[in-house]
Amino acid sequence: MLFGMAYIFLHKKSMRKLLSTKYSAGAFSTAMLMLRLISGVLMMNHGYGKLVHFTETAQHMPNLFHIGQNATTALVIFAEFFCSLFIILGLFTRFACIPLITTMAYVLFITYNSDFFGKGEIPTLYLAAFAVLLLVGPGRASVDSLIGK
């Protein structure tokens, strides 16, 4: 009987918390840290593959703004690898999001012809994640927060 009453009490309390629209600063910072780490590591993996196989990647890279395939590949690697590293660290996070947003927008709208629900689904998710990071920042668990930016 006592166990049942405790279960009902805890169950009601947890349901209230689950349905609540309130959140703590710690929960927000944890969510931003998770978003930074997950999106940064996954995107960095894409950039690393392009960095290691630069020559092969450049041969198949579309010519962005007619600057050449090698220059386009270098810019994409900068965005996907190095900017992702900055995002993981939480260093210059908002600035690092801009090249990634540009790259993902190009991939989504030009390469995949705005196919949000087909082949462009992954770039859409990355674009959304980096747009959120641009708008709200890296959270407290970041180098930016430590240096007061």
Backbone bond lengths (Angstrom), bond angles and torsions (degrees), N, CA, C in turn:
res aa  C-N    CA-C-N  psi(-1)  N-CA   C-N-CA  omega(-1)  CA-C   N-CA-C  phi
1 M - - - 1.444 - - 1.521 110.54 -
2 L 1.335 116.71 -48.24 1.458 120.55 -179.45 1.527 111.01 -65.65
3 F 1.338 116.35 -39.21 1.451 120.76 177.93 1.524 110.61 -62.87
4 G 1.310 117.08 -41.08 1.462 121.99 178.61 1.517 112.07 -63.91
5 M 1.336 117.48 -40.47 1.464 121.39 178.89 1.532 110.32 -66.64
6 A 1.336 116.47 -41.42 1.465 120.15 178.81 1.521 110.27 -64.59
7 Y 1.318 116.91 -39.32 1.462 121.39 178.55 1.526 110.89 -62.41
8 I 1.324 116.76 -45.77 1.472 120.92 179.72 1.516 110.47 -63.81
9 F 1.342 117.18 -41.79 1.462 120.07 178.97 1.529 111.07 -62.85
10 L 1.334 116.83 -48.45 1.457 120.52 -179.97 1.521 111.31 -65.61
11 H 1.314 116.11 -36.81 1.449 120.66 179.79 1.533 110.43 -64.60
12 K 1.334 117.68 -44.36 1.465 121.07 178.51 1.521 110.86 -64.57
13 K 1.333 116.67 -40.84 1.457 120.77 -179.03 1.529 110.39 -65.73
14 S 1.312 117.04 -43.09 1.463 119.53 -179.94 1.523 111.41 -69.77
15 M 1.328 117.05 -33.43 1.471 119.69 176.69 1.522 110.44 -66.78
16 R 1.333 117.34 -39.38 1.465 120.02 177.13 1.523 110.87 -62.25
17 K 1.322 115.47 -42.15 1.458 119.57 179.88 1.528 110.62 -67.25
18 L 1.300 117.00 -39.18 1.463 121.75 179.81 1.527 111.38 -64.32
19 L 1.311 116.84 -37.74 1.461 121.22 -178.36 1.525 113.41 -89.17
20 S 1.322 117.98 -2.66 1.449 122.31 -178.23 1.526 111.05 -73.31
21 T 1.324 116.69 147.75 1.460 121.54 175.78 1.521 111.99 -96.29
22 K 1.321 117.41 0.38 1.454 121.77 179.48 1.527 109.68 -84.34
23 Y 1.322 115.15 149.03 1.459 119.74 175.44 1.520 108.49 -145.33
24 S 1.307 115.15 159.26 1.459 120.20 -178.69 1.525 109.70 -97.99
25 A 1.316 115.41 162.26 1.460 120.44 177.31 1.527 110.42 -63.74
26 G 1.332 116.51 -34.59 1.462 120.14 178.09 1.516 112.31 -65.21
27 A 1.323 116.28 -40.82 1.466 119.96 178.46 1.523 110.21 -65.49
28 F 1.318 117.19 -39.85 1.466 121.31 178.57 1.526 110.36 -63.58
29 S 1.320 117.52 -46.45 1.466 120.74 179.81 1.523 111.61 -64.16
30 T 1.318 116.61 -37.88 1.461 120.09 177.21 1.520 110.83 -64.78
31 A 1.323 116.63 -42.28 1.464 120.57 178.29 1.525 111.14 -63.35
32 M 1.330 117.64 -40.97 1.463 120.63 179.54 1.533 110.48 -68.13
33 L 1.320 116.80 -37.76 1.461 120.48 176.60 1.528 110.49 -62.64
34 M 1.313 116.74 -45.58 1.460 120.40 178.82 1.530 111.01 -62.49
35 L 1.325 117.11 -43.58 1.466 120.59 179.04 1.527 110.45 -62.05
36 R 1.332 117.33 -43.74 1.459 121.26 179.15 1.519 111.58 -62.78
37 L 1.332 116.39 -47.79 1.462 120.17 -176.34 1.525 112.16 -66.75
38 I 1.316 116.45 -46.98 1.464 119.63 -176.50 1.523 111.06 -67.34
39 S 1.332 117.22 -51.60 1.464 118.88 -178.33 1.526 110.90 -67.27
40 G 1.330 117.70 -37.15 1.460 120.74 179.75 1.519 113.06 -66.21
41 V 1.316 117.07 -46.55 1.474 120.53 -179.13 1.523 110.60 -66.06
42 L 1.321 117.09 -43.20 1.464 119.35 -179.91 1.522 111.46 -65.06
43 M 1.326 117.51 -42.17 1.466 120.13 178.89 1.519 110.78 -69.72
44 M 1.314 117.33 -37.23 1.462 120.81 179.38 1.532 110.64 -61.44
45 N 1.310 117.14 -34.15 1.458 121.42 176.79 1.526 110.66 -61.14
46 H 1.339 117.33 -41.24 1.470 121.02 176.86 1.527 110.14 -62.24
47 G 1.318 116.55 -45.55 1.458 120.85 -179.58 1.509 113.22 -66.14
48 Y 1.333 116.83 -36.89 1.462 120.65 179.41 1.530 110.88 -62.91
49 G 1.329 116.19 -43.50 1.467 119.88 177.81 1.517 111.87 -59.61
50 K 1.330 116.45 -40.10 1.466 120.72 178.37 1.525 110.87 -70.19
51 L 1.331 117.31 -37.13 1.463 121.73 179.82 1.518 111.35 -65.37
52 V 1.309 117.22 -45.23 1.464 122.07 -178.43 1.529 111.27 -67.83
53 H 1.323 116.83 -35.84 1.470 121.86 -178.10 1.526 109.84 -112.41
54 F 1.331 116.11 51.49 1.466 121.17 -174.05 1.525 112.17 -56.95
55 T 1.310 117.91 -48.56 1.467 121.29 -175.66 1.518 111.84 -62.17
56 E 1.329 116.43 -46.29 1.460 119.72 179.55 1.531 111.37 -66.38
57 T 1.326 115.81 -38.38 1.465 120.28 -179.99 1.521 110.51 -66.10
58 A 1.333 116.95 -42.17 1.462 120.80 -178.00 1.528 111.66 -63.41
59 Q 1.315 116.96 -31.04 1.467 120.27 179.76 1.519 111.98 -66.44
60 H 1.333 117.35 -29.56 1.463 121.50 -176.26 1.525 113.10 -105.61
61 M 1.336 117.02 0.19 1.463 120.91 -176.97 1.524 110.04 -79.35
62 P 1.349 117.20 133.66 1.464 118.65 174.15 1.532 110.21 -64.32
63 N 1.307 117.05 151.80 1.453 122.61 -177.46 1.532 109.35 -84.93
64 L 1.319 116.62 94.66 1.461 123.05 -177.32 1.522 110.55 -68.99
65 F 1.304 117.51 122.72 1.469 124.17 176.90 1.531 112.58 52.58
66 H 1.322 117.31 25.35 1.467 123.74 177.13 1.526 112.46 57.64
67 I 1.337 117.08 40.43 1.469 121.28 177.94 1.523 111.19 -101.19
68 G 1.302 117.79 -1.43 1.456 122.12 179.76 1.522 111.63 104.76
69 Q 1.315 114.01 150.79 1.463 118.87 -177.56 1.524 112.11 -69.82
70 N 1.321 118.66 -35.97 1.473 120.94 179.35 1.528 110.59 -66.87
71 A 1.329 116.87 -44.00 1.466 120.10 179.25 1.528 110.66 -65.61
72 T 1.324 116.26 -40.46 1.467 119.98 177.89 1.521 110.72 -62.62
73 T 1.331 116.54 -43.76 1.469 120.84 178.83 1.524 110.29 -62.42
74 A 1.321 117.76 -41.72 1.467 120.88 179.00 1.523 111.02 -62.67
75 L 1.322 117.48 -41.81 1.469 120.67 178.52 1.528 111.73 -65.31
76 V 1.316 116.37 -40.64 1.463 120.73 179.42 1.530 109.86 -65.97
77 I 1.323 117.08 -41.33 1.467 120.70 177.94 1.525 110.24 -64.85
78 F 1.334 116.89 -42.18 1.463 119.87 176.69 1.525 110.33 -56.81
79 A 1.329 116.15 -46.68 1.467 119.84 -178.70 1.523 110.95 -66.52
80 E 1.327 116.41 -53.84 1.462 120.36 -171.54 1.529 113.49 -72.46
81 F 1.307 118.53 -33.26 1.463 119.48 -177.30 1.529 111.78 -96.87
82 F 1.327 116.41 -58.86 1.464 119.51 -172.24 1.528 112.54 -74.54
83 C 1.332 117.83 -41.25 1.467 119.13 177.41 1.528 110.75 -67.13
84 S 1.329 116.90 -33.70 1.466 120.03 175.40 1.521 111.08 -64.18
85 L 1.326 116.62 -37.90 1.461 120.48 176.41 1.530 110.22 -61.94
86 F 1.335 117.55 -43.23 1.465 120.89 176.93 1.534 110.92 -61.85
87 I 1.308 117.05 -39.19 1.464 120.38 179.93 1.527 110.52 -67.58
88 I 1.310 117.61 -41.45 1.470 120.74 177.91 1.530 109.92 -59.22
89 L 1.321 116.47 -44.09 1.463 120.88 179.91 1.526 112.39 -73.76
90 G 1.321 116.30 -21.90 1.454 119.93 -174.33 1.519 110.97 76.18
91 L 1.324 116.98 31.98 1.456 123.16 -178.41 1.532 108.68 -109.37
92 F 1.321 116.47 122.94 1.474 121.97 -176.16 1.525 110.70 51.10
93 T 1.305 115.84 43.56 1.459 122.59 -171.03 1.514 113.13 -57.77
94 R 1.309 117.12 -49.02 1.466 119.22 -177.59 1.524 111.49 -64.49
95 F 1.328 117.61 -39.76 1.469 120.24 177.13 1.529 110.91 -66.19
96 A 1.325 116.71 -38.30 1.463 121.07 -179.12 1.520 111.85 -68.58
97 C 1.322 117.42 -24.00 1.465 120.46 179.14 1.526 112.28 -71.73
98 I 1.317 117.47 -29.17 1.467 120.50 -174.36 1.539 112.49 -62.20
99 P 1.348 120.47 -49.78 1.472 118.55 177.03 1.532 112.91 -63.50
100 L 1.327 116.68 -33.77 1.469 119.37 179.24 1.522 111.21 -70.19
101 I 1.316 117.37 -40.02 1.456 120.33 176.81 1.531 109.99 -64.00
102 T 1.330 116.40 -42.47 1.465 120.48 178.30 1.523 110.98 -61.65
103 T 1.321 116.57 -45.58 1.468 121.10 179.74 1.522 111.30 -63.01
104 M 1.327 117.36 -46.59 1.464 119.98 -178.65 1.529 111.21 -68.04
105 A 1.324 117.27 -35.17 1.474 119.59 176.60 1.521 110.16 -65.08
106 Y 1.330 117.33 -41.80 1.455 120.80 177.74 1.529 110.55 -62.13
107 V 1.325 115.96 -46.71 1.468 120.09 179.74 1.523 110.31 -60.95
108 L 1.313 116.83 -45.22 1.456 120.77 -176.66 1.528 112.06 -68.97
109 F 1.322 116.81 -51.30 1.457 119.72 -171.39 1.528 113.68 -84.39
110 I 1.314 118.68 -33.62 1.464 120.84 -177.71 1.526 111.15 -95.76
111 T 1.330 116.66 -54.28 1.462 119.68 -176.16 1.523 112.11 -68.58
112 Y 1.343 117.21 -44.39 1.460 120.65 -176.57 1.523 113.61 -103.71
113 N 1.313 118.20 11.41 1.472 122.96 175.49 1.527 113.33 50.92
114 S 1.308 117.39 45.12 1.475 124.04 177.20 1.518 113.11 58.65
115 D 1.318 117.27 32.79 1.464 121.86 179.08 1.539 108.49 -84.72
116 F 1.334 115.59 77.26 1.469 122.09 -174.34 1.527 112.64 -61.48
117 F 1.324 117.46 -33.77 1.463 121.17 -172.45 1.518 113.20 -104.43
118 G 1.314 117.59 0.81 1.456 121.40 179.15 1.513 109.93 -112.86
119 K 1.331 115.46 -118.03 1.461 121.04 -178.38 1.526 112.73 -65.96
120 G 1.329 117.39 -23.27 1.455 120.81 -178.66 1.514 114.51 -89.00
121 E 1.304 117.64 12.03 1.467 120.65 -177.57 1.532 112.48 -64.45
122 I 1.317 117.65 -43.42 1.465 120.87 -178.97 1.531 111.44 -68.19
123 P 1.350 118.88 -47.00 1.470 117.16 175.19 1.530 112.85 -60.17
124 T 1.324 117.57 -31.59 1.463 120.52 176.99 1.526 110.77 -63.80
125 L 1.319 117.07 -43.21 1.464 120.90 178.46 1.524 111.47 -64.12
126 Y 1.326 116.99 -43.96 1.466 120.17 177.09 1.532 110.70 -63.01
127 L 1.309 116.38 -43.89 1.463 120.76 179.67 1.520 110.49 -59.02
128 A 1.318 117.02 -43.39 1.466 120.88 178.77 1.528 111.24 -65.52
129 A 1.327 117.79 -43.39 1.468 121.35 -179.01 1.525 110.94 -63.07
130 F 1.322 117.30 -45.05 1.462 119.57 -178.42 1.527 111.64 -73.08
131 A 1.326 117.54 -29.22 1.468 120.17 175.00 1.528 110.23 -67.03
132 V 1.328 117.45 -39.97 1.470 121.12 176.72 1.527 109.97 -62.66
133 L 1.321 116.97 -44.97 1.469 120.15 178.87 1.526 111.60 -63.41
134 L 1.324 117.17 -36.06 1.463 120.38 177.11 1.526 110.76 -64.95
135 L 1.325 116.29 -41.35 1.461 120.36 -176.45 1.529 113.52 -74.55
136 V 1.326 117.74 -42.99 1.475 119.37 -172.80 1.520 114.03 -104.51
137 G 1.323 118.06 -12.95 1.458 120.51 178.89 1.511 112.74 88.15
138 P 1.332 116.04 -178.55 1.456 121.29 -170.98 1.521 116.03 -82.65
139 G 1.311 118.08 -14.30 1.469 120.35 -174.57 1.513 110.35 90.23
140 R 1.321 115.87 179.01 1.473 120.89 -174.89 1.523 113.15 -75.99
141 A 1.322 117.36 -27.51 1.467 120.60 -178.40 1.521 109.08 -86.71
142 S 1.346 116.23 68.50 1.451 120.96 -177.70 1.522 109.80 -152.45
143 V 1.304 115.75 161.76 1.468 120.56 175.66 1.523 109.74 -66.98
144 D 1.340 117.30 -37.19 1.463 120.92 177.22 1.521 110.91 -55.20
145 S 1.309 116.49 -42.73 1.460 120.86 -179.92 1.532 111.33 -66.77
146 L 1.331 116.54 -36.81 1.460 120.68 -179.77 1.536 112.21 -68.16
147 I 1.345 116.09 -35.47 1.470 118.33 -178.74 1.512 112.03 -93.19
148 G 1.320 116.84 1.49 1.463 121.30 172.59 1.505 116.01 80.38
149 K 1.337 118.15 29.13 1.474 120.23 178.50 1.501 110.07 -94.51
